[in-house]
Amino acid sequence: MVINSQQIQDELSPDHDLSLAIEYLESKNVHTQIPQFFLFLKLLMEYTKGSDSAWYSWIQSLPRVFDTAICMDEVELECLLPFAWALASVERLHLEVFQQTLTMLPKTLALDPENIQNQELTTWLFNSVFTRCWRYPDEVNDKERCDIVPLGDMFNHAPQNMEIDYDYDGNVIFSLRHDLAANSPLHLSYGLATNPYRLLVIFGFVDESQPELFCQIIASDPSDKLVELGYDTKKMVFRTQDGAISNAVWDVVLYLILTQVPQLQEGFYQAHVDGDKPRKATMHAQFRLEESMFLRNHVQKCLQEIDVILEKIKSENESEHPRLGMIRQHTEFMQRSFRKVQHNLDQTIESGMEQRRRIHS
């Protein structure tokens, strides 16, 4: 049993004019979430059928309470770190757009007006879709669709250890990777491995076992050269266990530092393109102190933001705000991870300063 967004759209379109709803979604810049909207609509239609729905047992099994961002109260939202708050704002906006789009659907769908206006119900349906669907390339229509596979709800979040395949009839096949021991528990990854904010905001939980975190260095309009050097949220990471810094972070930081010296900057970029590791290593060694000071300044600013949020959380009553404990857990995890990075940078800077003192003396 698979709920397929493209199949839903194909089944509804011949008998119902959905153009106004789709145009509205596009006008609100949520065109990439049109597949999720059709899952949202499908769940509303099936919910309305009650026990007559083929999906009734599954719908009854869904949680009735979520801890996602769209369920957070104002105090809880104010206690989110900036990255999480920004993502939460987007999610809440998308929910409003989905709710408004329901009012633009044709009357031929015979939706219950009370259900359309029931914000508690539509919020629950939105959560049910976004905590369970995944994107899949629809080769027949040459576009991406979104699927919900109720069996997939049985798999807990962890580094993914299974293959997911579809057969010609549209059935989904979950299988343990061949290189793993038989009878290992099957796990799905619910989100980007370096983005803890997504797990908190969209799924409503904290994963302190995440091995890496995006370093949070933001370039508003990264150049092609910066991207070539590794400017990517999946590559520019800090390791949570020991505070190690990825090569992509060092490369991007050095390139940014050398902006004032175009000749050296271009030379470093060319060494990267040519795969000249010795040349890159020499330049990193030459500017390691400057790189480390740049990074420490960035990490300190991140930690200052975290400290402010933790003080805010401490000033609130967690018993009155049920998701505040989870938000605190997430924030403390970020604090521990960034402190490890700061410790490593402090040691590197101390060593670099001592080395330069010896050289100048």
Residue pairs with C-beta under 8 A, 6 or more apart in sequence:
1 54
1 55
1 58
1 149
1 150
1 151
2 147
2 148
2 149
2 170
2 171
2 172
3 39
3 42
3 43
3 55
3 147
3 148
3 149
3 150
4 145
4 147
4 170
5 34
5 35
5 36
5 38
5 39
5 42
5 133
5 145
5 146
5 147
6 35
6 38
6 138
6 141
6 143
6 145
8 38
8 39
8 41
8 42
9 18
9 38
12 18
12 38
12 41
12 109
15 108
16 105
16 106
16 108
16 109
17 106
17 108
18 105
18 106
20 104
20 105
20 106
21 37
21 101
21 104
21 105
22 34
24 97
24 100
24 101
24 104
25 31
25 33
25 34
25 37
25 97
25 101
26 34
28 97
30 37
30 94
30 97
33 94
35 133
35 135
35 144
35 145
35 146
36 129
36 130
36 133
36 146
37 98
37 101
38 146
39 129
39 133
39 146
39 148
40 98
40 122
40 125
40 126
40 129
41 102
41 105
43 55
43 59
43 125
43 128
43 129
44 102
44 111
44 115
44 116
44 121
44 122
44 125
45 109
45 111
46 53
46 54
46 55
46 56
46 59
47 53
47 59
47 115
47 121
47 125
48 111
48 112
48 115
49 56
50 56
53 59
55 150
58 150
61 153
62 128
64 124
65 71
66 124
66 127
66 131
66 204
67 204
67 205
67 322
67 323
67 326
68 91
68 127
68 130
68 131
68 201
68 202
68 203
68 204
69 77
69 80
69 84
69 87
69 88
69 91
69 92
69 200
69 201
69 202
69 204
70 88
70 91
70 92
70 95
70 123
70 126
70 127
71 123
71 127
71 204
71 323
72 80
72 88
72 323
73 321
73 323
75 316
75 320
75 321
75 324
76 321
76 323
76 324
76 327
77 85
77 88
78 312
79 309
79 312
79 313
79 316
79 324
79 327
79 328
79 331
80 88
80 200
80 201
80 309
80 327
81 197
81 305
81 306
81 309
81 330
81 331
81 334
82 305
83 197
83 216
84 197
84 200
84 201
84 330
87 197
87 198
87 201
87 202
88 201
91 130
91 201
91 202
94 126
95 122
95 123
95 126
98 122
98 126
99 119
99 122
102 111
102 116
102 122
103 116
105 111
115 121
115 122
116 122
129 148
130 202
131 202
131 203
131 204
132 148
132 152
132 153
133 146
133 147
133 148
134 146
134 147
134 152
135 144
135 145
135 146
136 144
136 145
136 146
136 147
136 166
137 143
137 144
137 145
138 144
138 145
147 172
149 172
151 172
151 174
152 172
152 174
152 188
155 162
155 174
155 186
155 187
155 188
156 185
156 187
156 188
157 187
157 188
157 189
157 190
157 191
157 199
157 203
157 205
157 207
158 187
158 188
158 189
158 209
159 187
159 189
159 193
160 187
160 188
160 189
161 176
161 177
161 180
161 184
161 186
161 187
162 174
162 175
162 176
162 177
162 186
162 187
162 188
163 173
163 174
163 175
163 176
163 177
164 172
164 173
164 174
165 172
165 173
165 175
166 172
166 173
167 173
174 186
176 182
176 184
176 186
190 199
190 203
191 198
191 199
191 202
191 203
192 198
192 233
192 234
193 210
193 211
193 212
193 234
194 210
194 212
194 213
194 214
194 233
194 234
194 237
195 214
195 233
196 206
196 207
196 210
196 213
196 330
196 333
196 334
199 205
199 206
199 207
200 206
200 326
200 327
200 330
204 323
204 326
205 326
206 326
206 329
206 330
206 333
208 329
208 333
210 240
211 239
211 240
211 241
212 237
212 238
212 239
212 240
212 246
213 237
213 238
213 240
213 334
213 337
214 233
214 234
214 236
214 237
215 236
215 237
215 238
215 245
215 246
215 249
215 298
216 298
216 302
217 236
217 249
217 252
217 253
217 298
219 226
219 231
222 231
225 255
225 269
226 252
226 255
226 256
228 269
228 272
228 273
229 248
229 251
229 252
229 255
229 269
229 272
230 236
230 246
230 247
230 248
230 249
230 251
230 252
231 248
231 252
232 248
235 246
235 248
236 246
236 248
236 249
236 252
237 246
237 248
237 249
238 244
238 245
238 246
238 249
238 337
238 338
238 340
238 341
239 245
239 246
240 333
240 336
240 337
240 340
241 340
242 340
242 344
243 337
243 339
243 340
243 341
243 342
243 343
243 344
244 344
245 295
245 341
245 344
249 295
250 284
250 291
251 272
251 280
253 291
253 294
253 295
254 268
254 283
254 284
254 287
254 291
255 265
255 268
255 269
256 294
257 287
257 290
257 291
257 294
258 264
258 265
258 268
258 287
259 265
264 283
267 279
267 283
268 280
268 283
270 276
271 279
271 280
271 283
272 280
284 291
288 348
288 352
289 348
289 349
289 352
289 353
289 356
292 345
292 348
292 349
292 352
293 349
295 341
295 345
296 342
296 345
296 346
296 349
299 338
299 341
299 342
299 345
300 342
302 334
302 338
303 335
303 338
303 339
303 342
306 331
306 334
306 335
306 338
307 335
309 331
310 328
310 331
310 332
310 335
313 324
313 327
313 328
313 331
316 324
318 324
318 325
318 328
